[in-house]
């Protein structure tokens, strides 16, 4: 189980009512990077 470095950013910015828009792009970016890694592993 390897956790991408980007996921630590999500922990550094816990969801709050003022900046929910910060979290979503980060999660999308992480999932995109994870998908790219899976593609290159094939």
ABEGO torsion letter per residue (X at the ends): XBBBAAAAAAAABBBBAABAAAAAAAAAAAAAAAAAAAAAAX
